[in-house]
Amino acid sequence: MVKFYLSLFSKIAVSLVVLFVTAMLSTGYLIVINQQNNMKQEKIKQALLSVKTLADASIDFIVSGDFEVLEKWVEVITLQDMYAYAYISDIDGRVLAHTDTNNIGSLKDNIDIFIEKSTSRLLTYNNKEVQELVYACVLDDDILAYTHLAYYTDEDILSVFDKEDFISILGSMLFFLIIILWVTLVIIRHYTKPIVTLTSAISDFSFENAKTVLNKDLRHRHDEIGLLANKFQRMTESLYSAYKSLKESEQDLQQKVELRTQDLLQKNELLVRMQDQLIESEKMSSLGSLVAGVAHEVNTPLGVAITSASVFKHHIQNLQKMIETDTLTEDTLADFFQIMTQTDEILEKNLERAAHLIRSFKKISIDQSAEELQTFELNEYLQEVLFTFQTELKKRSIKIKLNLSEEDIKMYSYPGAISQVIINMLQNSLLHGFDADEKGTITITLTQKKERVELRFCDDGKGVDETVESKIFEPFITTKRNNGGTGLGLNITYNLVTQQLGGMMKLDIQNIVGACFLVDIPIKVEKKL
């Protein structure tokens, strides 16, 4: 929609022209109305005179019964355009003479028997409003008949004036309108020119040329425009002074901001390094705990293997002595083979267990130290991680319930990050969910959902304190600071899930018993450039 904007000059000009035209039209309207009222009064006077004249002149014709001449006399009276009709009726309502043969019926319907000498009434004739005057024809105080004369009450406004008078009035109004327009333009230009100058100065105002001095003639005017010009000049000077002060303050502030920014950047770099060190320490602490557990776990099968080797050595030495002394019997040899077979089975099982522990630890430790995308089966990998964690669980009365996926899940992801997430979640449950001698269960559920995998870690322990629910993944948030908690475990886990593994992690606040965490990661992780 196009909008039109009028300048101040145009608005004043239009306003004055509308004002003067309205005044002229109002004056003309009043003149017409006054003239119309005057003509109306003249019409009433003329009609009264005509009806009286007709009544007086009709007496002789009524007495003599010469109604033909009477009708001609009635027609003569109504020749003027202002009259609608005329007729004469006797006291019984019979029409003696009239001007309207076609409407004689309707005229009779309107006849009333009058008891007064004169009266008037408002009627409708040929769809026009007429005023009917009734005047009695009186002879020697006796009423012989009634004279009816009707004139039109509505007037055409143009009929009030003669054509020459109307043209003269219209020409005069047009002449005065032109004079008024010319005077208006002169006055407006005289008063709006300084306003335009001041407006132009305001439009061109900027802080760089704020000291520009306005025209002296404009500022020396002794009216509101001069006052406004002086106020504007002082305002620009004040603004320029404030602008200079602001510029100086801005430069000073910019220097301070730069210094403060540099200081903050240095502190931020220091904090990032410290955070990286803390995270790395937490990772190494987790890995160290895993190493200690694996070492302890490996120690048992290796001890049994050493014992088995000693049994081997002892029985072989006895067999050798028997052979040398020629005391070896068939039963003794059979017992020897039986003992060797049993010892060999024990040795083989324990060495295999130790080798399995070392292979699992080696795989997990390599995965955690090498951040490379690999293809692996998640069900199998999860079992290996839990196998290396058995030592931690043997110290506690905590059981792990593992719900694997029914189908193989071929992952292309970071196995080290996934093992770190699993170990951190298990350690979090052991540290925060249960007391040292408390029994409980940790349930891990693995579910494949199209191109994503959901890991659900739930325990039936103490649950999460309401005060830390909303900020549980923030760094240094812990309720076990005095019992070895650093507040970085879940933060590291959250960052691994969301940043390295490209997934999501959240606390299930709808879980009623214990704590429950949901980890959702893609099966295939896009390699970062």
C-alpha angles and dihedrals in degrees: 000000000000116000123205121210122200123208121234089255091054093045093052092045093049092045094051093044091049090047094050094043090049090050092049093047091048091050091048090048091052091048091051093047091048092048090047092052091049091051090048091055090047090050091052092049091048092048092049090050092047095049091048091048091049092048094050093045093048096060096080093047092048092050092047092042092232095146096160092063088042090057092050089050089052091050091051091053092053097048090103116094093233092069123081101189144328134204140162122226130185124236090270092057098255114142111239099178134359145168100222115063094170095054097039090115095055090043090056089050089058095050115113129183106249124204094185126080094236139005142150136222138188114240141166117243123179089345091305131108115248135178111224117206117202120198127177124235102225127191118178091343090306121118109230099175145331126256115215120197122171126192130187114259099196118080131199106238091223091055090064090077134043115246093251092049091049093051090046093051092045092050092049091051091049091049093050090046091056091047090049092050092050093048090046093053092049093049093045093050090049093054102032098049094077089043090054090049091050091046091052090051090051092048092051093047118124134155091251093060098028091123092063108128119230122233110288092223088057094050094043094059113119097220141073092286091056090047090050092048092052091047090050092049092052090045092053091049090050091047091050091051091048090046092054091049090047092050091051091047090047092054091047091047091048091054091049091047091051091050091046091046092053090048091049092047091053092048091045091052089050091049091048091051091047091048091048089050091049091048092047090047089051090050092048090046089054091046091046091053088050091049092051091049093048091047090052091046093048091048092070100055091040090052090051090048091052090050090050090050090052089052089051091051095046095050093044091053091050090049091051092052091049091052092049093049092041091235097121112126132191093249092049091052091049091052089049093055092046092051091046092051094051092044091048091054091050091047093048095049094049094045089049090051091049091047091049091051092048093047092049093047091046092051094047094044091049091047091052094048097042114061099201131132111252138175114240142146110257099208092055094042092051091054091051092052091050091047091059090048095056092097091062090050094049089064090056137050091241124126127202120219111199121197107187128191116268091229130049114266111212106202129195099193146095107301092187091058091048092050089048090052092050094047093045092051092049092048090047091055093046093048101040106019103053140028118240096265097031123117122227150136132248114202121201116189122189118198131173116216109185106286095356138068127217120207114193117196112190133165134182094226134111097307128217123312111245090230092066101035095098095045102031093123095050117107120266093015108137140138092204102059091132092048101054100284116141099182091234102095099084092035091056090045092050092050092048091051098044101035111027100027095035094228142114133257130190144161114250100229091181091067108109103194121051122325129314127190126190121209118188117186135166119253090226119041118204112236112249117234 
